Amino acid sequence: MIWASALSALALMMGAGEGAAQESPPESTYGVYVDGEVRPRLEFRLHSNLGGEPDDLAITRRGDYDRISQRSRLGVTFEQEMWAARVALIAVSIWGRSGLTVSDEVGLSLYEGWAEMRPMEALSLKVGRFPISYGEGRVLSGSSWNQLPRTWDAVRMKLFPHATLRIDTFAGQYRDGGDSQVSGQPLAGDDYLIGTYGWYQVDQGLVRRADVYALHDWRQGGGAEGEVTERLSTVGARVVLSAGPVELEAEGAGQFGRACPVDVATESQCAGDRRDVRGYFYDTELSVDLPILSDFDVVVGHAFASGDDPGTAVDGNYRQLFGSTHSFHGKMDFVRRTNLREYRLGFDVSLGPVSLVERAHLLERVEGNAGIIGVEVDSLVAWGLYKGLTLDAGYGVFFPGEAATESGAPRGERPAHWVFMQLRGTFGSRP
């Protein structure tokens, strides 16, 4: 019924606007395409524990460090009129630590390995290993910032019933960067996802894009073999409105099902009997293009994700599935999208090959040790040195508040700092 409602809503949007969609049925191409990427990155963190225990922070599980990590990827795509196939290998390592990766588990792995059949112009079917990402990545993201990105063993059917409309239906098992068995135990620590994601998109008019989606995820615990710790259904929508220099993006989703209580120290382990889940989140962002310099956008945003009120019988925590918080709630990754209220303010500037992003985030905890988690300010710069070669750099500072730790335990008053620099080198092309 959830999927039927989502598809019905999309069908009502057909014909509501004119203009060619940016996402259209794949055109027929022929050939073999080779592409690749090399991305070394230096990161430095200072005082990221804020004087408290690492497992008692809002989300951060790591201490201070400085390291150079690298992601290398090489892919080959075969393209024909009725079918396509792709193989891509990825290698992630920490310089000076042979055989180890950012996750300390996978060195060289299969990131993509799929075949796609196209029996007709409006239909395609993909089977194999590939990333799954939609919208801006709040719910499903490929996690491209991570040196070890997300990928799935899945099957996906794409429908193009109209030039402005696309509907994807998929089912798959999550692979942490291509590692087939992270936990080392069959059925332990696995995630399975089925869902439908559809959207309407045009180049003109007030409503530029409208998405609806229905997802169902179930997770095996890391303890007893076959133990299901979460069964969650998530239904949501996203809309992008544009009028002159003003653009408004809004997304929200409700979540229901059964899950183990959230435990900060163990995360995926059951800390007690499963409870009914009733959670939700929303995120809105307003962007205004001002006539300053060549490209200057002021950005204002507000987000909320429900937390659990211990006085109620149900678990009110919204549980983030496979989305990104790094792109929205601070580059230093101090928070997850649950039990959170956030306000953001910033601007984006482009000056030829150089772009600058400035963001300030006020982060608050809603339930439990409620209050201000902290204020984070991020500065990012990207410089296009040459075709296929970009230099990125950034600095973040986090000023902790009274709710910086989950339990309210004493923590230091000094701010945390984060600095990074990376070089992105890409070559080749993909159809």
N, C-alpha and C positions, 0 to 999 in steps of 0.2 A: 504493500500500500504506500509505503514511503517513496519508493522509486516511481510508482505510477503517478503520485502527486507531483513529484519533481518533473517528470517528463511532460505532464499535462500543463504545468506552469510554463515550461519552455515553449510548448506548442502554441500557447496563447500569444507569445511574443513574436511569433513569425509574422512578417509583414508589417510590424509596428514601426519600422523605419526603413529608410533607403540608404544605399551606399554599400560599397563592397566591404566585406569583412576582411580583417587582417589575417584570420585563420580560415583558409579555404581548402577544398579538397586537394590532395597532393597532385601536382602535375607530373606527367610522364617524363622521366629522364633516363638516360642510359649511361653506364660507365662504372668505373671503380674510383672511389675517392679516399684519399688518405689524409688524416688530420692528427694533430698531436698537441701536447701542451707540456711545458716545464714550468713549475712554479715554486721556487725556493722562497721561504719566508722566515724572517727573524722576529721573534716575540720576546718581550721582556715584561715581567709582572713583578710588582713590589707591594707587599703588605696586603695581598688579596684575601688573607684570612681575617683581616680586621681585628686581630687580637683574640678571636674566638676559635672554637674547634672547627675544623674544615667541614665536618658533617652537619654542623649546626647553622650553616649559612643559608641564605635564601635559595641558592642553587649551586654555587661553585663548590666543586669537590677537589680542587687542586690548590696547591700552595704557590708560593712565589717560585718563579723559574725564569731562565733565559735559555733559549734554544733556537736552532735553525732546523726547520723541517722542510721537506720537499715533496711535492706531488708531481709525478710524471705520468703522462697518459699517451697512448698510441692507439689509434682506431682506423679500421678499414671498413668502408661501406660499399656494398654492391647494390646497384640500382638498375632495375628493369621496369618495363611498363606495368607488369602484373605482379611483381614481387620486389622485395628488397631484403637485404640481410646486413648485419653489422656485427663486428667483433672489436671490442676495445679492452685493452689491458691497462691496469693502473698500478703504479708502484708508489708507496708512501714510506718515507723513512725519516729518521732523525739523524742529522749529520753527526758523525762520530760515534754512533751506536749501531753497529752492523747488525742487520737482520731485524731490527726493531722498528716499529711504526709509531704513529701518534697514539694508536690504541694499544701498542705493544703486542699485537696479535696477528696482524696480516701484513706481509711485505708486498709481494706481487700477487695480484688477484684479477679475476675476470670481472670487470665492471659492467660491461655490456656484451651480450651475446644473444641476438634475437633474429627472428625471421618474420617478415611481414608480407601477408598476402593481400592483394588488391583485386578482387574479382570484378568489381565495378567501381565507377568513379566516386560514388557516394558511400563506399564501404571499404574498410580495411580491418584486418585482424592481425595482431602482433602477438607472438609467443616467444618467451625466453626471459632473459635478464636485462632490465632496463630501469632507469630512474622514473619516478612518478612525481610530477609537480604540477600544480594548478594555481591559477590566480596569482596573487603575490606571495604565496607560500605560507600563509598563516596556518593552514590546516594540513596541507600536503606539500612538502618541499624537498627538493633534491639536496638541500643543505650544502650548497656549493662553496660556502666559506670554509667548511671543514676540509682538511686535507684528505680525509677519508669520507667521501660523500655517501649518501644513501642510495641503495639500489634494491630492486625487487626481482624475484623469480615469479613471473606473472603472465597472465593472458589478458589482452585488452582489445576490445572491439570499438572502432571509431565509426560513427555515423555522421554524414554531412547531408541532412535532409533539405537544407536550404543554404544559399550562399552566405547567409548571416548567422547560421546556427550550426553548432556541433554538439554531439552527445557521445561521451565515452563511458563504457561499462567495463569494469576490470575486477580481477581477483588475483591475489598473489600472497607470497610469503616474503617477509622482510629479510634482507641480507645486509648486515652491517658492513658496508663497503665491499661486499663480495665474499665475506667469510661465510662459508656454508654452515658452520657449527661453532658459534662463538663460545657457548657454554661447555661444549664437549660432551653433553648428554643429549640423547635423542628426546625430542619434544620439550626440552627444558629451555626456557628463555626465548621461545619462538613467538613471532607475531604474524597473524594472518589478517588480511584485509580484503573486503569486497565492497564495491561501491559503484555509484553512477555520478558523473560530473558533467553538467551541460552548461553551455553559455551561448548567449546572443551578443553579437558585436558588430558595430557599424562605425564609419568614419565621421559621420555628421549627425547633428541632432543633440538633444539634451541628454538622452540616455545612450552613452557610448558602449557600455557593456553591462550585462546582467547575468549572473551565475546562480545556479542552484545545485545542491549536491546532497547526497545521502550515502553515508558510510557506515559499515559495521566492522568492528575490530575485536578480535579476541586474542588474548595473550596467555601463553603458558608460563607458569612461574619457574623460578630458578631452583626451586627445591625439589619436591617429589615429582617424579616423572609423570607427565600428563596432567599436572595440576593446572586448572584454568584459573587465573587470578583476576582477569577482567573480561567482561563481555559488554561492549559499549556501542551504542548507535548514536551517530551524530548527523544532524540535519541542519543545513545552513544555506545562506544566500549572500551574495556580494553584488554591489552595484557601483558603477562609476558614472557620475554625472559631470557634464562639461558645459560651461557657458562662458564664452570669451576667454578671458585670462584666468578664470576660476575653475578648478576641478575638485570635486568631492568624491571620495571613495569611502564606502561603508561596508562592513562585513560583520555578520553575526551568526552564531550557531547555538543550538540547544543539544544537550547530551543526556542520554538516559541508558540504564542498564544495571549491571551488578559488578562490584569490584571490591578488592581488598582495601582496607583503610590505607591512606597514604602515610608512609613512614619515611622520614627524612634520611635516616641512617642506612636503611636497606633498600629503599625505593621499590624494587619489583617484588620483594618478598611480602607474603601475607603477614600482617601484624595482628590479625584477629579475624573474626567471622566476616564474610562478605556482606556488604550493605547495598541497598538500592541507591543508585546514583541519579541525581537531578542537578545538572550543572549547565552553565551557559557562558558565552563570552561575546563581546562586541568590540569593534575597533573602527574608529572614524578618523579620517585625515583630510584636511582641507589644504589645498595648494593654490597660491595666487602668484601668477607670473607678472612681476612688476617691470615697468619700462626703465630698468636700471642696467647698465652694461649691456651685454649682448643676450644673456640668459640668466635671469635672477628670479628664483622662486622662494617665497616665504611659505613655510610649512607649519601647520598647527594640528595637533592630534590628541585624541583621548581614547583610552582603551580600558576595558574592565573584564575580569575573569572571576567567576564566582568562587568563593571559598566555603569551607564547611563550618556550619554553626553547630557546635557540639550539643546544643539543646534540642536539636531536631532528630527525628528517627532516620532520615535519609542523609546520604553523603552529598553535600552541596558543592564539592570541589569539581570545577571543570578540569578535565584531564587532557592535556595537550597530546595530540596523536603524533603526527610526523611533520609538524610545521616548524617554522623558524621563529625564534624570539630575537636572535641576533640582528635581524634586519629591522626590528621595530622597537624593542624595549631596552636597547643599549648594547653596544658592541662588546662590552666587558663581560656579558653573559652572567650577571649576578642574579637574575630572576627567571623563573619559568612562567608560562602563561596559565597560572592558577592562583586563586586567592590574591588577586592583583588589581590595583587601580593605578593607571599611569597617565601622565600628561606630558606631551612633548612639544617642543618649540625649536625651530631652526630655519636654515635656509640652504639652498643649493645654488652654486654659481658655476658657470662654464665660461672659460676664456680660451678659446682656441683649443689646443691640445690638453689644457689643464682644467680639471674640475675640482671643486671644493664642496664638501658637505659638512655642515655644522649642526649638531643636535644637542639639546639639553632635555633630560628626562627626570621628572619627579615621580618616584616609585613608592607606592604605599601598599601595606598589607591590610586586607579587609577583615579577616577573621583571625581568631587565636591571638597571638601577640600583635594586635592591630597597631598601626601607626606608620610613620614614614620609614621605609626601608633605606632610602638614601636618594641623593641627587647625583646623576651621572652626566658628564659633559664629554662629548666625543668630537674630534676634528679629524677629517679624512681628506686626503688629496690623492688624485690620480693624474698621472702625466703620461700622455701618449708619446713615447719616445720615437717610435717608428711603427710602420704597419706591422701589427702582430706583436708588438713589444710595449708593455705598459709598466710603469713604476708606481706602486701604491705605498702610501705611508699613512700612519695614523697615531693619534694619542688620545687616551681616555683617562679621566680622573673620576673617582667615585667617592663622594662624601657620605659616610654612613649615618643613618638615623637611629632612633631608639628601637626600631623593629628590624634592624639589620640581621639579627639571628632569629631562628625559628622559636627558640625557647625563651628569649629575652635574657639570656645569660650575659654577663658583662663582656664587653668587647672594647677594643681600642678606639680612640678618637681620631687617629691619623687616617687620612684618605688613602685609598688604593690607587695605584698608577698602572697604566698599561701602554706599551709602545710597540708598534709593529712596522715592518718594512718588507715588502715582497716585490718580486719581479715576475710578471706574467708574460711568458713567451708562447705564442701559438702559431701554428703553421697548417697549411692545407685547408680543405673545405669539406663541408658536409652538405648533401642535398637537402 
